[in-house]
Amino acid sequence: MYHHSGSVAQQAAGSPTGLLDPRGPATEAILFQRCTWCGTAMYHRVLCPVCRGSDLRTERSEGTGTVRHSTVVHRNTPAARNVSLIEMAEGFVVRGRVMGPPIGIHSGDRVRLSTAKDPVRGEPVFQLIDEPYRAWT
């Protein structure tokens, strides 16, 4: 049987309703929700995907993460661009773009948030934290 953990709810900061503020904060940040019942972090959800709870709190991400998957897209753009799935340090996954050459982005690369919302596509933009050594690839 599941038991509500009060420690997760105490750590959460932000809106108690879990609804993301469309006006956004004054600084560039990614806002995500955390279920106050089971502690699962998620990005833009109405219900928790684990326990289906609706008691979600909005929190601000640190902005660092790891590339889990990256692909090069040539469609509807004048130049090739990458689309990546980024696993953030808080445990949720977000789709965004990593700056740099599209074929130079690999799974496992560490990234940091550059812009929370790209003005053209409306998705987060990240930059590589450190250039990994790729002499053998």
C-alpha positions in Angstrom: 0.0 0.0 0.0 1.3 3.5 -0.9 1.8 6.1 1.8 1.9 9.8 1.2 5.3 11.2 1.9 5.2 14.7 3.4 8.9 15.3 2.8 8.4 15.6 -1.0 5.7 18.2 -0.6 7.8 20.2 1.8 10.7 20.5 -0.7 8.5 21.6 -3.5 8.4 25.3 -4.2 5.9 27.1 -6.5 2.3 26.8 -7.2 0.3 24.3 -5.1 -2.1 23.6 -8.0 0.6 22.2 -10.3 -0.6 24.4 -13.1 2.2 26.0 -15.0 2.1 29.8 -15.0 1.9 30.9 -18.7 3.5 34.2 -18.0 6.5 32.4 -16.7 9.2 33.6 -14.2 11.3 36.6 -14.7 14.4 34.5 -15.4 14.9 31.8 -18.0 14.0 28.4 -16.4 12.1 25.2 -17.2 9.1 24.7 -14.9 8.0 21.1 -14.3 5.6 19.3 -11.9 6.2 16.9 -9.1 3.5 14.7 -7.7 3.1 15.5 -4.0 1.9 11.9 -3.4 4.6 9.7 -5.0 7.3 12.3 -5.8 7.5 11.6 -9.6 8.8 14.5 -11.7 7.1 15.2 -15.0 7.0 17.8 -17.7 3.6 19.3 -18.7 1.2 16.7 -17.4 -2.3 16.9 -15.9 -2.1 13.6 -14.0 0.9 11.8 -12.5 1.9 8.9 -14.9 2.8 6.7 -12.0 0.0 7.0 -9.5 -2.5 9.0 -11.5 -2.7 11.6 -8.8 -3.7 15.2 -9.7 -2.0 16.9 -6.7 1.0 18.3 -8.6 3.3 21.1 -7.5 5.2 23.3 -9.9 9.0 23.5 -9.4 11.9 25.2 -11.2 14.6 23.1 -12.8 18.3 23.6 -12.2 18.7 23.6 -16.0 21.3 20.8 -16.3 20.7 17.4 -17.9 22.0 14.6 -20.1 21.2 13.9 -23.7 19.3 10.5 -23.9 18.6 10.6 -27.7 19.3 12.9 -30.5 18.3 12.9 -34.1 18.9 15.2 -37.1 15.8 16.6 -38.8 16.0 18.0 -42.4 12.2 18.6 -42.8 10.6 22.1 -42.9 13.9 23.9 -42.2 16.4 25.6 -44.5 19.2 23.8 -42.7 19.5 20.5 -40.7 18.7 20.8 -37.0 18.8 18.4 -34.1 15.9 17.3 -31.9 17.0 15.8 -28.6 15.4 14.1 -25.6 17.1 15.6 -22.5 16.8 13.8 -19.1 17.0 16.7 -16.6 18.8 16.3 -13.2 15.4 16.3 -11.5 14.3 13.1 -13.3 11.9 14.3 -16.0 12.5 14.2 -19.8 12.0 17.2 -22.1 12.3 17.5 -25.9 14.5 20.3 -27.1 17.4 21.4 -29.3 21.1 21.3 -28.5 23.2 24.0 -30.0 26.1 22.9 -32.1 26.6 20.7 -35.2 23.6 18.3 -35.5 25.8 15.3 -35.9 28.1 16.3 -33.0 25.4 15.7 -30.4 25.5 12.2 -28.8 23.7 10.3 -26.1 25.4 10.9 -22.7 26.5 14.5 -23.5 25.9 16.8 -20.6 24.0 20.0 -21.4 22.8 23.2 -19.7 19.7 25.2 -20.5 20.5 28.2 -22.7 16.9 29.5 -23.5 13.7 28.2 -22.0 11.7 28.9 -25.1 13.0 29.1 -28.6 11.1 32.0 -30.3 10.6 30.0 -33.5 9.7 26.5 -32.3 8.8 27.2 -28.6 11.0 24.4 -27.3 13.9 24.7 -24.8 17.4 25.2 -26.3 20.5 23.7 -24.6 24.2 24.0 -24.9 26.9 21.4 -24.3 28.6 21.8 -20.8 31.9 20.2 -21.8 33.1 18.9 -25.2 33.7 15.2 -24.7 36.8 13.6 -26.1 35.7 11.9 -29.3 39.1 10.8 -30.8 37.9 7.2 -31.2 34.6 7.9 -32.9 
